[in-house]
Amino acid sequence: MSRPEIRVSRLHKSFGDNHVLRGIDLEIGQGEVVCVIGPSGSGKSTLLRCVNLLEEPTEGQVFVGGIELTDPDVDIDAARRRIGMVFQQFNLFPHLTVTENLTLPQRRVLRRGKAEAAKVAARNLERVGLAEKADAYPASLSGGQQQRVAIARALAMGPEVMLFDEPTSALDPELVGDVLAVMRMLADEGMTMMVVTHEMTFAREVADRVVFMDGGVIVEDGTPERVIGAPRHERTRHFLSRLLDPAMAQVEEETSDQVGKSG
Amino acid sequence: MADTTEKTPVPRRKGMTRRQKRRLSRGIQYAVFVAAVVAFGVTADWGRLQNQFAQVEIAERMFPEVITLALKNTVLYTVTGFGVGLALGMLIALMRLSSVGPYRWLAGIYIEIFRGLPALLIFIFIGVAVPLAFPGTEIIGGTYGKVALALGLVAAAYMAETIRAGIQAVPKGQMEAARSLGFSPGRAMVSIIIPQAFRIILPPLTNELVLLFKDSSLVLFLGVTLEERELSKYGRDLASQTANSTPILVAGLCYLLITIPLGFVVRRMEAKAQEAVR
């Protein structure tokens, strides 16, 4: 593995009494695509949100591109410009057109000129296949289109790392493919990506590594063939069997090691 | 179908059906209303009423001054008061949402005080108490400045709560998305959150404008020159000069000339906002 682009060490996160992350150590190399899977409440989304400090870790360190984000003196706004984030609910700015969604952050945050911002916006909209929607408002787009605009918006800032928080979970099934195609394209271009997802096919085919989380800890970490194809732990096997064949699952007692409500 | 009704017959109500009762109640209400109108029409002294409220000659004498002076001043007082209120209200709303404790407390205290006091008292305070307490201080703009300040102080308390509610109504994900793109908290607020909040609060803000429009009549208590009179003062002065109530009626109609279209605009905006949510 080349120089780690993302390094998380001894990370803990609590919401009140709820100990969501219980000591996470994770390294993601440059150009690596890592999928984080696990049951809801396992802490995988919280881990992702700690990587760009949308959640303040209770304990431990986060490095991105060699800069420690958990250092209280770091310029977090500057550091975040290197990290693109894509949300489950897209979070496009509804009062702006698609193009303005891409140009406003460039102009306000990166201080790019009007013409340059517009050029970068157009190029990135083309990359995600939505050049013809440039003047539309987000509300008039399908979920899949909105999510691709959200990816383009993040890319327009020229990030070195992209974080995806269940990017296809809010989409109608027939729209998932377009978004995954864009993500696959990014992976092929060598973008460093950390993806929280339930899309096992994507994880198997695109990811370099799959991380399985449960109960706030990393249970397994390895190649997709290893973790998905031949899981070593009972918890991983159990999760995968329920995910891959939900109709066969048995009714079972709620387990107490599920922490938090949201993944 | 026939044998189903046979097996379970619809239970018969005793007395009137619900529809008959509703019709009867409606009928009584209309009858009372018609009776009241008729009683008023018969008993009122129409000649006297016309003499008192609708003397065309007196009304004609009011024009064009009632528009060029009185209505103009009313609008001027309202707009400047609204401007001061909006700026101050925005500041207080942001203080109220601040993570710094003392800012929140100060804003809370301000809102509680100025929301709880009658606007009239604020006008008297600005007009009388402040000059007495701080002799030599001049409020910029004379009467206009005082009115803008007094109306602004009152309006800010209400607007601050409206703006705060609007900011909080913007989904949390908007701030998260902006911060993830590298916006600082302040810049995200200005570029992303506040523009969306204003869309949400445009109807209540317009309502506040209507309220201020009416409250501008309190200028009366500041002691104004002839040139500074607004609709209410103007109407009252003329009413006492002519010993007739026609000027009051005309002044009232001038208020409605502005407030009714504004109310219409608010309802249109609310309907549109409803559509957008759907």
Chai-1 contact restraints between the chains, C-beta under 6 A:
chainA,res_idxA,chainB,res_idxB,connection_type,confidence,min_distance_angstrom,max_distance_angstrom,comment,restraint_id
A,N52,B,S180,contact,1.0,0.0,6.0,A-B,restraint_1
A,L54,B,E176,contact,1.0,0.0,6.0,A-B,restraint_2
A,D77,B,G182,contact,1.0,0.0,6.0,A-B,restraint_3
A,D77,B,S184,contact,1.0,0.0,6.0,A-B,restraint_4
A,R80,B,G182,contact,1.0,0.0,6.0,A-B,restraint_5
A,R81,B,G182,contact,1.0,0.0,6.0,A-B,restraint_6
A,M85,B,S180,contact,1.0,0.0,6.0,A-B,restraint_7
A,Q89,B,G173,contact,1.0,0.0,6.0,A-B,restraint_8
A,N91,B,G173,contact,1.0,0.0,6.0,A-B,restraint_9
A,N91,B,A177,contact,1.0,0.0,6.0,A-B,restraint_10
A,F93,B,I192,contact,1.0,0.0,6.0,A-B,restraint_11
A,H95,B,P195,contact,1.0,0.0,6.0,A-B,restraint_12
A,H95,B,Q196,contact,1.0,0.0,6.0,A-B,restraint_13
A,P105,B,L181,contact,1.0,0.0,6.0,A-B,restraint_14
A,R108,B,R187,contact,1.0,0.0,6.0,A-B,restraint_15
A,R108,B,S191,contact,1.0,0.0,6.0,A-B,restraint_16
A,V109,B,G182,contact,1.0,0.0,6.0,A-B,restraint_17
A,V109,B,F183,contact,1.0,0.0,6.0,A-B,restraint_18
